[in-house]
Amino acid sequence: MKYELTNETINFFGRKLFRIRALKNIGNNVKKGDLGGFVESENNLSQKGDCWIFNLAKAYDNAMIHGEAEIYDSAEIFGSAMVHDLAKVYDHAMIFGEAEIYGEAKIYNSMVCNSVKVYGKAKICNLAIVYGKAQVFDSAKVLGKAMVFGE
């Protein structure tokens, strides 16, 4: 096992979330004993790979983080969203629904939801909203207060 749930909890919109603690060094950024973010259960963060939840970031519902993905700052991953590979989600980003973020995608200070797929080296930032069945990929950038939706 690479992490454990601590006794430190928060009540987040009626859900009990547990802070995580590293049981060993993980990648280059997490040392044994480091505290991480919050999960509802061990189903939210894989025990395999170098994936991690930092700071005050949260993963709950059926959301799953695996691979080498990193979630940090005040980001939230929930619903049935998946974040994996080398993807990074941070600042005040919200990923939910059945959204899937993977490859080397970066999402920050934005919202991605429904059945959206973001992958490759795509970047979504600065209050952008992507929803529906949209796909953002390769080196595409969605920024500012832009909205991308539909199919």
C-alpha positions as CSV (number, residue, x, y, z in Angstrom):
1,M,0.0,0.0,0.0
2,K,1.3,3.5,-0.8
3,Y,-1.1,5.5,1.4
4,E,-3.6,5.3,4.2
5,L,-6.7,7.2,5.3
6,T,-6.0,9.2,8.4
7,N,-8.3,10.1,11.3
8,E,-8.4,13.7,10.0
9,T,-11.8,14.2,8.3
10,I,-13.9,17.0,6.9
11,N,-17.6,17.2,6.3
12,F,-17.9,18.2,2.7
13,F,-21.5,18.8,1.6
14,G,-22.7,15.9,3.8
15,R,-19.9,13.6,2.8
16,K,-17.2,12.4,5.2
17,L,-13.8,12.8,3.5
18,F,-10.5,11.5,4.9
19,R,-7.1,13.1,4.6
20,I,-4.5,10.7,3.1
21,R,-1.0,10.0,4.3
22,A,1.9,8.5,2.3
23,L,3.2,5.2,3.6
24,K,6.2,5.4,1.3
25,N,7.9,7.8,-1.1
26,I,5.8,8.3,-4.2
27,G,7.4,9.7,-7.3
28,N,9.6,12.8,-6.8
29,N,7.1,14.9,-4.9
30,V,5.8,12.8,-2.1
31,K,7.8,11.5,0.8
32,K,6.8,8.9,3.3
33,G,4.6,10.5,6.0
34,D,3.5,13.4,3.8
35,L,-0.2,14.3,4.2
36,G,-2.2,14.6,1.0
37,G,-5.7,15.8,0.1
38,F,-9.0,14.2,0.9
39,V,-10.9,11.2,-0.4
40,E,-14.2,9.6,0.4
41,S,-12.8,6.1,0.2
42,E,-9.7,4.2,-1.0
43,N,-11.7,3.7,-4.3
44,N,-11.0,7.3,-5.3
45,L,-7.2,7.1,-5.4
46,S,-5.3,4.0,-6.8
47,Q,-2.8,2.3,-4.5
48,K,-0.7,1.7,-7.7
49,G,1.4,4.1,-9.7
50,D,2.6,7.6,-8.6
51,C,-0.8,9.3,-8.6
52,W,-1.5,11.6,-5.7
53,I,-3.9,14.1,-4.3
54,F,-2.1,17.2,-2.7
55,N,-3.1,20.1,-0.5
56,L,-6.9,20.6,-0.1
57,A,-7.9,18.8,-3.3
58,K,-10.7,16.3,-3.0
59,A,-11.9,13.2,-4.8
60,Y,-15.3,11.6,-3.9
61,D,-18.3,9.8,-5.2
62,N,-17.1,7.2,-7.8
63,A,-14.3,9.4,-9.1
64,M,-11.0,7.7,-9.7
65,I,-7.4,8.9,-9.9
66,H,-4.8,6.5,-11.1
67,G,-1.6,6.2,-13.2
68,E,0.7,9.2,-12.5
69,A,-2.0,11.8,-12.3
70,E,-1.7,14.7,-9.8
71,I,-4.6,16.6,-8.2
72,Y,-3.8,19.6,-6.1
73,D,-4.7,23.0,-4.6
74,S,-8.5,23.1,-4.2
75,A,-9.4,20.9,-7.2
76,E,-12.4,18.6,-6.9
77,I,-12.9,15.4,-8.8
78,F,-16.3,13.7,-8.3
79,G,-19.2,11.9,-9.9
80,S,-17.7,9.1,-12.1
81,A,-14.9,11.3,-13.4
82,M,-11.5,9.7,-14.1
83,V,-8.1,11.4,-14.1
84,H,-5.2,9.2,-15.2
85,D,-1.9,9.0,-17.1
86,L,0.2,12.1,-16.5
87,A,-2.8,14.5,-16.3
88,K,-2.7,17.4,-13.8
89,V,-5.8,19.1,-12.3
90,Y,-5.3,22.0,-10.0
91,D,-6.3,25.5,-8.6
92,H,-10.1,25.6,-8.4
93,A,-10.8,23.1,-11.1
94,M,-13.9,20.9,-11.0
95,I,-14.0,17.6,-12.9
96,F,-17.3,15.7,-12.6
97,G,-19.9,13.6,-14.4
98,E,-18.3,11.0,-16.5
99,A,-15.5,13.3,-17.7
100,E,-12.1,11.7,-18.4
101,I,-8.8,13.6,-18.2
102,Y,-5.7,11.7,-19.4
103,G,-2.5,11.9,-21.4
104,E,-0.6,15.0,-20.3
105,A,-3.7,17.2,-20.1
106,K,-3.8,20.1,-17.7
107,I,-6.9,21.6,-16.2
108,Y,-6.9,24.5,-13.8
109,N,-9.3,27.0,-12.5
110,S,-12.0,25.7,-14.9
111,M,-14.9,23.2,-15.0
112,V,-15.1,20.0,-17.1
113,C,-18.2,17.8,-16.8
114,N,-20.6,15.4,-18.4
115,S,-19.0,13.0,-20.9
116,V,-16.1,15.2,-21.9
117,K,-12.7,13.7,-22.8
118,V,-9.6,15.9,-22.5
119,Y,-6.3,14.2,-23.5
120,G,-3.0,14.6,-25.3
121,K,-1.3,17.9,-24.2
122,A,-4.6,19.8,-24.1
123,K,-5.0,22.6,-21.6
124,I,-8.2,24.0,-20.1
125,C,-7.7,27.1,-17.9
126,N,-8.8,30.4,-16.6
127,L,-12.5,30.0,-16.0
128,A,-13.2,27.9,-19.1
129,I,-16.1,25.5,-19.1
130,V,-16.2,22.3,-21.2
131,Y,-19.3,20.1,-21.1
132,G,-21.6,17.7,-23.0
133,K,-19.7,15.2,-25.1
134,A,-17.0,17.6,-26.3
135,Q,-13.4,16.4,-26.8
136,V,-10.4,18.6,-26.3
137,F,-7.1,17.0,-27.4
138,D,-3.6,17.2,-29.0
139,S,-2.2,20.6,-28.1
140,A,-5.6,22.4,-28.0
141,K,-6.1,25.2,-25.4
142,V,-9.4,26.4,-24.0
143,L,-9.0,29.5,-21.9
144,G,-10.4,32.7,-20.7
145,K,-14.1,32.4,-20.1
146,A,-14.6,30.2,-23.2
147,M,-17.2,27.5,-23.3
148,V,-17.0,24.3,-25.4
149,F,-20.0,22.0,-25.5
150,G,-22.0,19.6,-27.5
151,E,-20.4,16.8,-29.5
